[in-house]
Amino acid sequence: VYVIKEFSFGVKVPTKNIKLSKEHFKYKWLCFEEAVTLLKWDSNKTALWELNKRLLK
């Protein structure tokens, strides 16, 4: 059995006008409901759910 640590990060930004490095050219602004449909792994879905709950506090 292998355990692979996974880290998830989130940030609140004051505007949709952000600058990202060129490696992030496929970023999207999505609502929670749309974003979760794009995720495959349960651990990613759980991380997004946790982030959504914390941001709505």
N, C-alpha and C positions, 0 to 999 in steps of 0.2 A: 504494500500500500504506500502510495506517495502522497504527501501533503504539499500542496503548492500554495504558498501565501499569495494573497491577492490584496491589492490596495486600491481603494477608490477615493477620488478627490472631487470636491465640488466647490464652487465659489459663487457668491452673489455679486453681480456687477450692476453698477448704477445705470448703464446704458447698453443698447444693442450694438453700438459702434465701438468695436474692440479691434485691437491689432494682434494678430497671431503670426508666428513664424510660418514660413512657406510650407513646412511639413504638415501643417494643420489645414490644408486647403479644402478639405471636404467636411468641415464642421457645419453643424446645423443647429438652429435654435428650434427646439421642439417642446411641446407640452409633455407632461409626464405620460399621459395616455398613449401618445404617438411614439415617444421614445422607448417605452417598455416593449412595444411590439417589435422593435428592431433588435432586441437582445435575445440571444440564444440560451445562455447559461443562467440557471436559477440564482447563482451567487451574484451575477451582475444585476439581475432583476431585483434582488433583495437590497443590494447597495443603492440602486436608484430609488427604491421605495423609501429606504431610510433617509436618503438625502431630501426627497420630496417632503417627507413629514417634518424634518428639521427646518427646512426653508419656510414652511407654512406656519411655523410657530410665531 
